Amino acid sequence: MTLSKKLLTSLAVCAGLSLNAATNELVLQTNKPGAPIQPTMYGLFFEDINYAADGGLYAELVKNRSFDFPQNLMGWTTFGGVELKNDGPFERNPHYVRLTTAGHRDKHTGIENEGFFGIGVKKGEEYRFSVWARNVGQAPAKIRVELVSPESMGETQTIASKEIEIKGDKWTKYTAVITPSVTDAKSVLRVFLAKPDNAVVDLEHVSLFPVDTWNGHENGMRKDLAQKLADLKPGIFRFPGGCIVEGTDLPTRYQWKNTVGPVENRPVNENRWHYTFPHRFFPDYYQSYGLGFYEYFLLSEEIGSEPLPILSVGLACQFQNPGAEAHVPVDSLQPYIQDALDLIEFANGGTDTKWGALRAEMGHPAPFNLKYIGIGNEQWGPEYPEHLTPFLDAIRKAYPDIRIVGSSGPDSEGKQFDYLWPEMKRLKADLVDEHFYRPESWFLAQGARYDNYDRKGPKVFAGEYACHGRGKKWNHFNAALLEAAFMTGLERNADIVHMATYAPLFAHVEGWQWRPDMIWYDNLSSIPTCSYFVQQLFAENKGTNVLQLTMDKKPLTGAEDQNGLFASAVYDKDADQYVVKVANTSDTPQQLVLTFAGLKKKESITDGTSYTLASKDLDLDNIERDGSMNLNIAPVKADITVDGTKYDTTIAPNSFVVYRFNKK
């Protein structure tokens, strides 16, 4: 990533503003702290779409490492004497390959893996190769592991190589660390049966990871992507999806019990997104389950967020299955309910329990302290509350302190939304998951969405949202700006809104099916989008309590007479600071006069800091439409000074600014 000229150009938005800017007096009531802002307020929603897990956050570089895709050798090229076998050492991954002689001294036997859009490696960095293998022949045997740069113009394509001796006829895990001599985003992995090749060697679970993963975990996360999650300071981490929780059909739904235990014995699952969009079709998109529930819980703990797992309610994707025959009858839900109870035990149970013992065996004896669980995703109709009810009864009986998240369906309003909210109140769901993939006009009209919600019912989880521009369904600055405007309404209503997560989170530039997305990446690098920076600015400046902020005694919601302004304010008790967030969605600069009301006689505002996210080109973002990644737009930090109890400034057109004020 480079700081391009476009970023430097965007900074000019903050200067040279019109002297004819409209004047807007904002009154901040400092002496009446309102509702507490939940630690979970701003967070992350992860779904394995756009190659977000395998090929993305999960750092494994080998595709189909256990030869158990439905087309067993998908992702692999074989040469010489290679035979596929199905009586391997791992019950749920039974396939492996047998390497035998190529039949001539100048012929070679081996396998080659293409990775995920190639295998990205960096010069001088270490990569850990591992394989389960055995020597079932009579002769001594070695394999030669190579990283290969197919497009190299050098004398050799090989950029890293190491031999491993395979000893004995028992399945054994072998490892080797290799270090490439060049950087290559599109290398491949080759494993040769080394000469002389009169041996017979079996290979299973062929794997390649960077040694330098997030926190050094061997079955770990890609470091740059996990770091970007940590940098968002998320309060909640929802996983593993979305629609993959439902599955196109129930056999292919995400099943958490298949994702724990030894990674070698986690079965492959069909990804619901690999065929969903024929116009963005990826028939090799499966789930290795290497990134499973243990890894999700561990990552959540390490980035400082509360985990929020979502489980199937026994309904397959209703978009794809309109008939009742695709779903589990209510009287047959017990295995699904038991999965939910067992998951809570896996997360929180003592080491003397079945599932708590497995967690300890995997490396985490202490509980993960799970507090929330979601049952169902974008379900709707009477079948959803009918299915949800026995889950609620069972979980509340066994674990009364667990807070349960229900759903208001796939729409932000309308028939299903209006039906499900009263049902969630009747069932006393703790939170209700609302989803908003909507155009600009919707976001501009939602500044006061939560002002009149029932304060006595369930709390709100804004679980999936992103501005989808009409005719511009890609990442661009204006979409992020309108998301910021919308989020001021979430913050102002923090007494009812307890969680909010943008979606989707990740996208590979060569493997996306859905956009916009928050973080884009290729095999070697990644880029935060403008939407990412909006989320980060809110999360880093969420404060502890809502403060009243008005203009003409009304909250700033983008109403017709408010000059396109949306705003919220909070008090940060820990820093003893006031924080004001303002989005100017108009095309003209706006003069702001911020009055600090309610200060004690000897109190005044002295100085502070502002963070401005702005762009003259509203269609620009850091992921460009051709897939290139450039840091065109990023927040700009500046010091500000205040005279007593008023702060005068001008906010640029189409900009989002966070102001932090100190007092004395």
C-alpha positions, 0 to 999 in steps of 0.5 A: 500500500502506498500513500497516493496523490489522491490522499493528498488531494483529499486532505485539501477538503479540510482547508479553503472552505467557503466563507459563506458556509451556513451557521449551525448552533449545536448545544451539548448538554454536558451535565446530564450523562445519559444511557451507558454505551455498551462495551459490545456497541461496535463490533465485527460480523464474520462470514465465510463469503468472498474467501474470507476463511480459507484463502483469507483470514485462515492462514492455510495456503494449501487448497484441499489439503486432505484430498476430501473435496467432492472432486478429490483432486480439485486444486491439485495437479499430479504427475508420475505414479500417483494413486488416490486412496480412501482408507486413511488415518482420519475417519472424517477425512479418509482420502490420501495419495500414494506416490510410487515410481514414475517408471523411468530415471528421468520421469518424476512422481509428485503432486502440485497445489495451486493454493487460493489464486496462487500461494502468496509468499514473501522473500526471507519469511519462514513457512511451515510445511507439514504432512502426515506420511508413511513409507509402505515400501521396502526402500528408504524414502524421501520427499522433496518439498518445493515452492515454485514460481511458475512464471519465473524467467530465472534458470530455476523456478524453485524458490524454496526447497527441502527434503524430508526423510519418511521413516516407517510404515506408521502414519506420522506428522512431518514438518519442515520450515522453508524460506523462499528466495523471492516474493511471489503472489502466485507460487505453487507448492510441489511435493516430489517423491525424491530419487531414487523413487523405488519407494512407496509413500503415502501423503495425507493432510498436506499443509503450508502456513506462514510461521509468523501467524497472528500470535504465533498459533500454528493453526493460525490466522493471517497476521495482517488481517487479524491485526486489522480486526484487533485495530478496530477494538471490537466489542462483539464478534459474531460468527460463523455467519450468516447464511452459511449457518442455515445452509442451502440444505440442512446437511450442508449447514455449518455444524460447530461440532465438526469444527473442533478437535484435531484439525486433521479430522475436521471434515470438509463442508460445502460452502453455501456461497460457492455456487449461489451467484452464477455471475460470480461462480467459484466451484472450488469454494469449500470449507476446510473447517480449519478455522473452527469454533475453538479458533473463533473463540480464541480470536475473539478473546485475543482481540478483546471482544465478546464472542457471539456464535450463531447456530441453526434453528433447524431451518434451511435457507428460506430464500432457497427453500420455500417448502416445509419439507426442507426444514426440521419439524418442531418435534424433531429439533432435539439434536439441534437444541442439544448442539446449542447446549453443548456449545455453551458447555464447550465455551464455559464448562469445567474441564470435568465436563465432556465439551469443557474437557475437549476445550481444555485438550485443545489448549484452553482450560479456562472458560471462554466466558460466553455471554451471548448466543444467536439462534437462527439467522435471517429466518421469517414467518411463523415457522421461525418463532415456532422453531425458536421457542423450544431453544429458548426454553431449553437454554434458559432452563440450563443457562439462565444467564446466557443472553439470546439473540433472535431475528427480525428477518432479512428486511429493515421494515415491511411485513416480515419485520412487522410480524417478527418484532412483536413475536420476539417481544412475546418470546422475550428475546434479549436482542433482535438482529436487524439487517440493512443492505439499503441504498443512499435514500434509506440511510439518509432517512434513518437518522431518527430510526430508533428514537421511538423504539419501545424501551421495554422490549428486547434490545437491538443488534444492528447485525448486518448493514452497509450502504449499497449505492444505486448503480454503485454497488461497490465500495466508495466514500459516499456509502461510508459517509452515509453509514457514519450518518446512520451510526450517529443514530445508533449511538444516540440511542445506545439505551436500546441499541446494544450491538452493531456490526458492518457486513460483510467483513472480508473480500479477496480481490480475486474471489469476491461474490458480494460487495461492498466489504470492509477489508479487501486483500490479495495474497500478500497485502490488505487494505482498509476501506472508508467503511473500515475507518468509519467503524474504527472512528466510532469504536475508538471514540465510543465513550461511556455515556450518551450526551444530549446534542441538539440544534434548535432543541432537536437531535441532528438526524439529517432532517429537512431543516438541518442542512444534511447534518447528522450528529451524536455526542458522548462522554468518555468517563475514563478520559474525562473528555467529551466526544462529538461526531458529525457527518455533513452529507450536504454538498456545501460546507457547514459552519458549526458553533458548538456550545458546551452547556451545563459546565460548572462555573470553574470548568471550561473547554481548553483544547482537543483533537479532531479526526476528519474522513473526507474526499472530494471524489465521492466515488473513490475508495481504497479498493478501486474498481479495477481491484487495485489497493491504494490508501487514497482516503484515511482519517486526518488528525489535527489539534483543535483549540477552544475558547471557554464554552464555545467551539467554532469550526467549519465542516467540509462538504461530504465529510465525517469528523470526530471531535474530542474535547478536553476540559479543565 
